[in-house]
Every structure is written in C-alpha cells, then in structure tokens.
C-alpha cells in the first residue's frame, strides 16, 4: 500500500477582499472531501450577495492605482509571485493533489504550465510595446493597452491552480483588479495562491477570492462594476455564464466541455501511438478537457489497440493515475460504461471496481482505465462527455469518414491523428474543425505564446484564454492619432520663442 503522507488537517477556507481574509462565520459551510480517501479536508463558506458586494467594492477601490502603475512594476510583482510559488512548490503540489485527486506528478505539471503563463505575462513590458507609426506626413498613430477595471475568473475543479493561472497573470499585468471564484469542490489551493500574491507585494484589493456556488456566479455577473468574466467548466454552465454576462453587456469568454477524437491510421508507429493514446485518456483520470475520449480506427489497427489495452492494464491507481473528483461523478462514469455495454458495444478493458494502492482509500473514488470497442458514432459513449478514463473506439473505413465523424461532434476542443505520413497529418490539420490539432501528440495543448481555446460548444465568446489573445480579452486598445502644427521659420511670437529656446 502507498501512503501519500498528506496533511489531512481540516482547513477553514476564507474569502479575501481588500487585502483581508474574512472568516465570515455567519455563512453556511460546505464540507470538502478528498477524492483519494473520502476524508474531510476542508470547509468552504457559501457566500451571498453581501459578500459579493463587499469583494467587488474593494476591488473597484484598488483598481485605479493599480491601473496607473507601470506595466514593468506590475510584471515585477508577478516575478516575485512566481519565485514564491517555486519556494512553496511542495505545499502547492500536495494541496492540488489532495483536493482534486491528481497524482503528485500531475499536480506539479499543472503548476508548471501555470507558471508558463506567468512567464508570458512578465514578458509583456518587452513584447507588448506601444507601437507608433507615421501613417502620413506629420501624422502619427499609436496604441496603448488599457485595463478594463474589475474582472472575474470562474474556475473548475479539475485544475485548482493551472486554470486560475491561465487568467490571473494576464488580467493583472494589464492593470485589472481580479476576483477569483474557485470551484466549491476545490477551494484550498486558491487560498495559498492568494496569500502568495499578497506576499509578493500585490496591493491590497487588487486580487480577491469569493467562495460559493451558483448564486455567487450570478451575483458577480450581475454586478455593475464587473466588466469582464472568464469561465472554464461544463458546456451547460459555460453557455449560461456567456448568455447571462453578455445580456448584461459584459465581456465574457466561457470555455465548455469536449469530446476529443484521436484518428489512428495503419501506418502509425505503434509504440508511440499506444503511449500517446494511453496518456491522453488516462492522464488526470480523464478529467480534463483535452483528454482523448474517442479513438477512430481507420482500417486495421488492432495491433495498436491491443498495445493500448496492455499498457492500460498496467496502470496503477494511486501511482500512475489519480482519483475521480467525487462519488456522483464516479457513478456517472460507471453508468456510461454500463449503458455502452447494454447498447451493444464491447468492453475490452473494464476499470470498474479496480482498487487503489493508496492507504485507506476504500472510501475514495476510483475507477481504472476502461476501453469500449465497436461503438458507433450515435451511441451515448461516443457523444457525451464522460469525463473519466474511458476510451471509446469507433471503426472507420477511411480517413475522410474519420474526419467527418470527428467534425460531427458538437464539441470542438481538440483532435489528433497518429500517422507517419505527412499528407495524412496535413489532411487532418486542414479539414478538422477543432480548435487545437495534434499530429502524433495525444494532448495537443499549445505552449505559450500560442493560445488555448476550442471551437463550437467548447467555447462561447471570441478569442482564446491564454497567449496574446488572452491579453486582448482582459484589455482594451486605445488608439491615439496625433499631428502638431509646424513651427514657421520666421515665427517670433512669445510662445514660439519659449518653445524653441526652453530646455
């Protein structure tokens, strides 16, 4: 048995506004349980309209001074924040793992990805200069990036640190005051991030945390001082956030769910392909919007499928793969597998009932890698976002049909192809309607400065959430066009003499 030696002290989460941690003892609380063992690890306040008003008011008061701070000074705060994250990496890794169910390796990888965004934000003073050009004789145009004011980030359970870090550095470096509403399922890590930001010298009120459930989200969207909101989560909620926010004239970018497809052709390199598929559908226990959930087999690739099954059988729960976030999610995954079998699909590998090597994990939420073969594109397992370590295999007669199956999905986050032929890779890249494409890569997450974002029902709003597109979302561009009357050679007015001779 493996003892992860987590600190299981129950943590009382607090709201942060105006640089003050608020106990809010009058509020109802929600208990937080670790997916690893079902033990209680925290309590989070369920805030209401009063707490939202307090938080936004403090952010609005702090914003003007922060907006007038130079971009270089703002970047220096973020550089100190990153240094503090590195100093506290072990603590952050444990927090992410224990509350979200990730392995420690996965938790650290998410934090490292988040720090890439900080690096990109820190580079802003050097990369995002105020361009100026003489557009005609004596006329110059220039742009400046202006902050919006109070902005909000609403983040999901599956990445307690990484997704907030997609938003926070970019929003702060352009001069906004940022309010984070973390998932009520994983509120612990945000407490650490909030303290580290203050320790880095961020002025009081520029970063806030408001805990709660759906009523808090709606109150934030409705608040007149909130200018923009970003969301990551399920498509149903993303649609609600987008419609609600935009109806109130807010700027909104809401990333939703996914049903990512991996196309495999007979010419692929079998070992690379099998490993890529395995890591894609089992990584983070399949609880990520970039997980492959459908394998489209073009022709006879049974030798590759057999290798995937062989590797998946060896996955050790608690060491190679983490836990499912909660019991209701586990039940949903198990029901989806049962429904696929009842609809005529074949279960090649059944992860239901698999045990974890984590000590005292009997009350945890565990399921092993599960592979469903001979499904058709209309089955529930091929359509719904199961959000677990479940891979559904659909057989296609050719590449064109495979791309058509992938493109027919209402989601458009990612699509990948495994092949050794350049023309096949190019065909998929050109004809797929997903926002992120992988060629011999099972998890095609772009690295900064290339931005993250999908299409169709995987994204509501314009642009992506990271990279330069993310900077554009959190700011406005002010354009300044200038000309000055020329001084005449014989000008002798007092003001002219002053301008010419004053140093």
C-alpha positions in Angstrom: 0.0 0.0 0.0 1.2 3.5 -0.8 1.0 6.2 1.9 0.9 9.6 0.2 1.5 11.2 3.7 -0.9 14.1 3.0 -1.6 16.6 5.7 -5.3 15.9 6.4 -5.9 18.7 8.8 -9.3 20.2 8.1 -8.8 23.7 6.6 -11.2 26.5 7.0 -11.4 28.4 3.7 -11.9 32.2 3.8 -12.9 34.9 1.4 -10.3 37.5 0.6 -11.1 41.1 -0.2 -9.4 44.4 0.4 -6.2 42.5 1.4 -8.1 41.0 4.4 -9.0 37.3 5.0 -12.6 37.2 6.2 -13.8 34.5 8.5 -17.5 35.0 7.6 -18.6 32.7 10.4 -22.2 33.6 9.8 -22.2 31.9 6.4 -23.3 28.3 5.8 -20.4 26.0 5.0 -19.8 23.2 2.6 -17.6 20.2 3.6 -14.7 19.3 1.3 -13.6 15.6 1.0 -10.5 14.2 -0.6 -11.2 12.0 -3.7 -8.3 9.8 -2.5 -9.9 8.5 0.7 -13.2 10.3 1.3 -11.8 12.1 4.3 -12.9 15.6 5.2 -10.1 18.1 4.4 -11.8 21.5 4.5 -14.9 23.6 4.8 -15.7 26.4 2.4 -18.1 29.3 3.0 -21.1 29.7 0.7 -21.1 33.4 0.2 -24.1 35.6 -0.8 -24.9 38.9 -2.3 -23.4 40.9 0.6 -20.0 39.2 0.3 -20.0 39.7 -3.4 -20.8 43.4 -3.0 -18.0 43.7 -0.4 -15.5 42.0 -2.6 -16.3 43.9 -5.8 -16.3 47.2 -3.9 -12.8 46.6 -2.5 -11.6 45.6 -6.0 -13.1 48.7 -7.6 -11.4 50.9 -5.0 -8.0 49.2 -5.5 -8.1 49.2 -9.3 -7.4 52.9 -10.3 -4.0 53.0 -8.5 -3.0 49.5 -9.9 -4.0 50.6 -13.4 -1.8 53.6 -13.2 1.2 51.5 -12.1 3.6 50.8 -14.9 3.5 47.5 -16.7 7.0 46.8 -15.6 6.2 47.3 -12.0 3.2 45.0 -12.3 5.4 42.4 -14.0 7.9 42.6 -11.2 5.1 41.7 -8.7 4.3 38.6 -10.8 8.0 37.7 -11.0 8.1 37.7 -7.2 4.9 35.7 -7.1 6.4 33.0 -9.4 9.5 32.8 -7.1 7.3 32.3 -4.1 5.4 29.6 -6.0 8.7 27.8 -6.6 9.6 28.1 -2.9 6.2 26.7 -1.9 6.0 24.0 -4.7 5.8 21.0 -2.4 2.9 22.6 -0.5 1.1 23.6 -3.6 1.5 20.1 -5.2 0.1 18.4 -2.1 -2.8 20.9 -2.0 -3.7 20.3 -5.6 -3.4 16.5 -5.3 -5.4 16.0 -2.1 -8.4 18.2 -3.2 -8.6 17.2 -6.9 -7.4 13.6 -6.8 -4.5 14.1 -9.1 -1.2 12.3 -8.7 1.6 14.5 -7.4 3.3 14.3 -10.9 0.1 15.6 -12.5 -0.3 18.3 -9.8 3.2 19.6 -10.4 2.8 19.5 -14.2 -0.3 21.7 -13.9 1.6 24.2 -11.7 4.4 24.3 -14.2 2.0 25.0 -17.0 0.5 27.8 -14.9 3.9 29.3 -14.4 4.4 29.4 -18.2 1.6 31.9 -18.3 3.3 34.0 -15.6 6.4 34.0 -17.7 4.5 35.2 -20.7 2.8 37.9 -18.6 6.2 39.0 -17.2 7.4 39.5 -20.8 4.7 42.0 -21.6 6.7 45.2 -21.0 9.2 44.0 -23.5 6.9 42.3 -26.1 3.8 44.4 -26.0 5.3 47.9 -26.7 3.3 50.9 -27.6 3.8 50.8 -31.3 3.9 54.1 -33.1 4.0 54.8 -36.8 3.9 57.9 -39.1 0.9 57.0 -41.1 1.1 60.1 -43.3 3.3 63.2 -43.3 3.2 64.7 -39.8 0.5 62.3 -38.6 1.4 59.5 -36.1 -0.7 56.6 -34.8 -0.1 54.8 -31.5 -1.8 52.2 -29.4 -1.9 51.7 -25.7 -3.2 48.7 -23.8 -5.8 49.8 -21.2 -7.2 47.8 -18.3 -11.0 47.2 -18.0 -11.5 47.5 -14.3 -12.8 44.7 -12.0 -12.7 41.4 -13.8 -13.7 37.9 -12.7 -12.4 34.3 -13.2 -14.7 31.4 -12.5 -12.7 28.2 -12.5 -13.3 24.4 -12.4 -12.5 21.5 -10.1 -10.1 19.6 -12.3 -7.2 22.2 -12.2 -7.3 24.1 -8.9 -4.1 26.0 -9.8 -3.5 25.8 -13.5 -6.7 27.3 -14.8 -6.7 30.2 -12.4 -3.2 30.8 -13.6 -4.4 30.9 -17.2 -6.3 34.0 -16.1 -4.7 35.8 -13.1 -1.3 36.8 -14.5 -2.6 38.2 -17.8 -5.5 40.1 -16.2 -3.2 41.6 -13.5 -0.3 42.5 -15.8 -2.6 44.7 -18.0 -3.8 46.5 -14.9 -7.1 44.9 -13.8 -8.3 44.1 -10.3 -9.1 40.4 -10.4 -11.8 38.4 -8.5 -11.4 34.6 -8.4 -14.4 32.4 -7.8 -12.8 28.9 -7.4 -14.8 25.7 -7.7 -16.5 25.0 -4.4 -15.2 21.4 -4.8 -11.5 22.5 -4.7 -11.2 25.8 -2.8 -8.0 25.0 -0.9 -5.2 25.8 -3.4 -6.6 29.2 -4.2 -6.1 30.1 -0.5 -2.3 29.6 -0.9 -2.2 31.4 -4.2 -4.0 34.4 -2.7 -1.5 34.6 0.2 1.5 34.3 -2.1 0.2 37.1 -4.3 0.0 39.4 -1.3 3.4 38.2 -0.1 4.7 39.2 -3.5 3.7 42.8 -2.9 0.4 42.9 -4.8 -1.5 45.9 -3.4 -4.5 45.2 -1.2 -7.7 44.6 -3.1 -6.1 44.0 -6.5 -6.7 40.2 -6.1 -9.7 38.8 -4.3 -11.3 35.4 -3.6 -15.0 34.9 -3.2 -16.2 31.4 -2.4 -19.6 29.9 -3.1 -21.8 28.2 -5.5 -24.0 29.2 -8.4 -25.6 32.2 -6.7 -22.2 33.8 -6.3 -21.5 33.4 -10.0 -24.8 35.0 -10.9 -24.2 37.9 -8.5 -20.8 38.5 -9.9 -22.1 38.6 -13.4 -24.9 41.0 -12.5 -22.7 43.4 -10.5 -22.4 46.7 -12.4 -18.8 47.2 -11.5 -17.7 43.8 -13.0 -16.5 44.5 -16.6 -15.5 41.0 -17.8 -15.7 37.4 -16.8 -13.8 34.2 -17.9 -15.1 30.8 -17.2 -13.9 27.2 -17.6 -16.2 24.2 -17.0 -19.0 22.2 -18.5 -20.7 23.4 -21.7 -24.1 23.8 -19.9 -22.7 26.2 -17.4 -20.4 27.9 -19.9 -23.5 28.6 -22.1 -25.3 30.0 -19.0 -22.4 32.2 -18.0 -22.0 33.5 -21.5 -25.7 34.3 -22.1 -26.1 35.9 -18.6 -23.0 38.0 -18.8 -23.4 39.2 -22.4 -27.1 40.1 -21.8 -25.7 42.5 -19.2 -23.2 43.9 -21.7 -20.2 42.2 -20.0 -17.2 40.9 -21.9 -17.4 37.1 -21.5 -15.2 34.2 -22.6 -16.5 30.8 -21.4 -14.8 27.5 -22.3 -17.0 24.5 -22.1 -16.7 20.7 -22.5 -15.1 18.5 -25.1 -15.3 15.1 -26.9 -11.8 14.9 -28.4 -11.1 12.4 -31.1 -7.8 10.6 -32.0 -7.6 9.2 -35.5 -5.2 6.3 -35.9 -4.1 5.1 -39.4 -2.4 1.7 -40.1 0.9 3.4 -41.0 1.3 4.8 -37.5 4.3 4.0 -35.3 2.6 1.5 -32.9 4.6 2.2 -29.7 4.5 6.0 -29.9 0.8 5.8 -30.8 -0.2 3.5 -27.9 1.7 5.5 -25.4 0.2 8.8 -26.7 -3.4 7.4 -26.6 -2.8 6.0 -23.1 -1.5 9.2 -21.6 -4.3 11.2 -23.3 -7.3 9.2 -22.0 -5.9 8.2 -18.6 -4.0 11.4 -17.6 -5.7 13.3 -14.8 -8.1 10.2 -14.7 -9.6 11.6 -17.9 -10.9 14.7 -16.1 -9.6 17.3 -18.4 -11.0 19.0 -21.5 -8.0 17.8 -23.6 -8.4 14.1 -22.8 -9.0 11.8 -25.8 -12.3 10.1 -25.3 -12.9 8.6 -28.8 -10.4 6.6 -30.9 -11.3 6.4 -34.6 -9.7 3.4 -36.0 -9.0 3.8 -39.8 -8.6 0.3 -41.3 -7.0 -2.5 -39.3 -5.1 -1.1 -36.3 -6.0 -4.0 -33.9 -2.3 -4.4 -33.1 -2.2 -0.8 -31.8 -5.5 -1.3 -29.8 -4.0 -4.4 -28.2 -1.0 -2.5 -27.1 -3.1 0.3 -25.6 -5.1 -2.4 -23.7 -1.9 -4.0 -22.5 -0.4 -0.7 -21.3 -3.7 0.4 -19.6 -3.9 -2.9 -17.6 -0.6 -2.0 -16.0 -1.8 1.5 -14.8 -1.5 1.5 -11.0 -4.3 3.5 -9.4 -2.9 6.0 -6.9 0.6 5.9 -8.6 0.1 6.2 -12.3 -3.4 7.5 -12.2 -5.4 9.6 -9.8 -9.0 9.5 -8.4 -12.3 10.8 -9.6 -13.4 14.0 -8.0 -16.5 12.7 -6.1 -18.9 9.8 -5.8 -21.6 11.3 -8.1 -19.0 11.7 -10.9 -17.8 8.2 -10.4 -21.4 6.9 -10.6 -21.9 8.9 -13.8 -18.9 7.3 -15.4 -19.8 3.7 -14.3 -23.3 4.2 -15.6 -22.0 5.4 -19.0 -19.9 2.2 -19.3 -22.9 0.0 -18.4 -25.0 1.8 -21.0 -22.4 1.3 -23.7 -22.4 -2.4 -23.0 -26.2 -2.6 -23.0 -26.3 -0.8 -26.3 -24.1 -3.5 -27.9 -20.5 -2.2 -27.5 -17.8 -4.5 -26.4 -15.9 -3.8 -23.2 -12.2 -4.6 -23.9 -11.0 -3.4 -20.5 -13.3 -2.8 -17.6 -11.9 -0.5 -14.9 -15.0 -0.6 -12.6 -14.1 -2.0 -9.2 -10.3 -1.5 -9.6 -8.6 -0.8 -6.3 -6.1 1.9 -5.4 -2.7 1.3 -3.8 -3.3 4.4 -1.7 -3.5 3.7 2.0 -7.1 3.8 3.5 -8.6 4.5 0.1 -11.6 2.3 0.4 -13.9 5.3 0.6 -12.1 7.1 -2.2 -13.5 7.5 -5.8 -11.5 5.1 -8.0 -12.0 3.6 -11.4 -9.4 2.1 -13.7 -8.8 2.7 -17.4 -11.8 1.5 -19.4 -11.8 0.7 -23.2 -15.0 0.3 -25.2 -14.8 -1.1 -28.7 -17.2 -1.5 -31.6 -19.2 1.6 -30.7 -21.0 3.6 -33.3 -21.0 7.4 -33.5 -24.6 7.7 -32.3 -24.0 5.8 -29.0 -24.1 7.7 -25.8 -20.5 6.8 -25.0 -19.4 8.3 -28.3 -21.5 11.5 -27.8 -21.5 12.6 -24.2 -18.5 14.0 -22.3 -18.0 11.1 -19.8 -15.1 13.0 -18.1 -13.3 9.9 -16.9 -10.6 7.4 -18.0 -12.9 5.9 -20.7 -11.8 5.4 -24.3 -14.5 4.6 -26.9 -13.4 3.1 -30.2 -15.2 3.7 -33.5 -14.2 1.9 -36.7 -14.0 4.0 -39.9 -13.4 2.8 -43.4 -11.2 5.6 -44.4 -9.6 8.9 -43.4 -12.4 11.1 -44.9 -15.0 9.2 -42.9 -12.9 9.5 -39.7 -12.6 13.3 -40.0 -16.4 13.5 -40.7 -17.1 11.6 -37.5 -14.9 13.9 -35.5 -16.3 17.1 -37.1 -19.9 16.0 -36.4 -19.3 16.3 -32.7 -21.0 19.4 -31.2 -17.7 20.0 -29.4 -14.5 21.3 -31.0 -11.8 21.4 -28.4 -9.1 19.1 -29.9 -8.5 16.4 -32.5 -5.3 14.4 -33.1 -4.0 12.0 -35.7 -1.3 9.4 -35.4 0.5 8.7 -38.6 3.9 8.5 -40.2 2.6 10.1 -43.5 2.8 13.9 -43.8 -0.1 14.1 -46.3 -2.4 12.4 -43.7 -1.3 14.7 -41.0 -1.8 17.7 -43.2 -5.3 16.5 -44.3 -6.4 16.2 -40.7 -4.9 19.6 -39.8 -6.6 21.3 -42.7 -10.0 19.6 -42.5 -10.7 19.2 -38.8 -12.9 21.9 -37.3 -11.5 21.6 -33.8 -9.5 24.5 -32.3 -6.4 22.5 -31.3 -4.9 19.9 -33.5 -2.3 17.2 -32.6 -0.1 15.3 -35.1 1.4 12.3 -33.2 0.5 14.2 -30.0 -2.4 12.9 -27.9 -2.8 16.1 -25.8 -2.2 19.0 -28.2 -2.1 21.8 -25.6 -0.3 24.8 -27.1 2.6 26.2 -25.2 2.9 30.0 -24.7 2.7 32.3 -26.5 0.4 30.0 -28.6 -3.1 30.3 -27.1 -5.5 27.8 -25.7 -9.1 27.6 -27.0 -11.5 25.4 -28.9 -14.5 25.9 -31.2 -18.2 25.2 -31.4 -19.7 24.2 -28.0 -16.3 24.1 -26.4 -16.0 27.9 -26.5 -18.6 30.7 -26.1 -17.2 34.1 -27.0 -14.4 35.3 -29.2 -10.7 34.6 -28.8 -8.7 32.2 -26.7 -7.9 32.3 -23.0 -4.1 32.4 -23.0 -1.4 33.9 -25.2 -1.8 37.3 -26.9 -5.5 36.5 -27.3 -5.8 36.4 -23.6 -4.1 39.8 -23.2 -6.6 41.2 -25.7 -9.5 39.7 -23.8 -8.5 41.4 -20.5 -7.8 44.8 -22.0 -8.8 47.5 -24.5 -6.6 49.0 -27.1 -6.6 52.8 -27.0 -5.6 54.3 -30.4 -4.1 57.8 -30.4 -3.7 59.7 -33.6 -1.5 62.9 -33.4 -0.3 65.8 -35.5 1.2 69.1 -34.5 1.1 72.5 -36.3 4.6 73.1 -37.8 6.6 76.0 -36.4 7.3 78.6 -39.1 10.8 79.6 -39.6 10.0 83.3 -39.1 7.7 82.6 -36.1 8.6 85.2 -33.4 5.7 85.0 -31.0 6.4 84.8 -27.3 5.1 81.3 -27.1 7.1 80.3 -30.1 10.3 81.7 -28.7 9.5 79.9 -25.5 9.1 76.6 -27.2 12.2 77.0 -29.3 14.6 78.1 -26.6 13.4 76.5 -23.4 15.4 73.4 -22.4 
